[in-house]
Amino acid sequence: MPRTAETASFKFNHTMIRVKDPNASLKFYTEILGMELISKNEFSDFTLYFLGYDHSNGEESVDVKQANRTNREGVLELTHNHGTENDPNFQGYHSGNSEPRGFGHIAIAVDDVEKACERFEQLGVTFKKKPSDGKMRNIAFILDPDGYWVEVVPTRF
């Protein structure tokens, strides 16, 4: 069904995943995947971290990025429920890729999947699927610190 006047302004804004250790997750998403922290909202028992890619070539200020967070697409929200990082009995979150299946993965597009995967290997990233594995030779899956799958796809298929 095509967009209607009622839905013409709608945008897919963000996806939220829960994380055990925000420091490990922020390091993964910023240092490994190159996202930047757009904003952080702290509450008494949880903190929200909003991340995305800066395609302004550094021209947008932090304040502008924060103000426009809900007006952009492709934002990742990491939700940290306080205390999970220090709880030795915490079992972690369900990634959705084992029974019962549900959520599957997020995806990032890169210019060169092979080159990106070489870098991920050098950085010690855990792979679920390398480009040379399986039937789909032009994609990969890496795992974030909580075991969520991140698909790595070429910018152009």
TAFEN-V676171 format. One record per backbone hydrogen bond with DSSP energy under -1.0 kcal/mol. NH is the residue of the N-H (numbers start at 1). CO is the residue of the C=O. Records with the same first field share a line. If there is no record, write none. Layout:
NH->CO + CO
This chain:
8->4
10->7
15->75
17->77
19->79
25->21
26->22
27->23
28->24
29->25
30->26
31->27
32->28
33->28
35->29
36->52
38->50
39->50
41->48
43->46
47->80
48->41
49->78
50->39
51->76
52->36
59->56
65->61
66->62
67->63
68->64
69->66
71->68
75->13
76->51
77->15
78->49
79->17
80->47
82->45
84->81
86->83
87->84
90->87
102->96
106->149
108->151
110->153
116->112
117->113
118->114
119->115
120->116
121->117
122->118
123->119
124->121
125->120
128->141
129->141
133->130
137->135
140->152
141->129
142->150
143->126
144->148
147->144
150->142
151->106
152->140
153->108
155->110
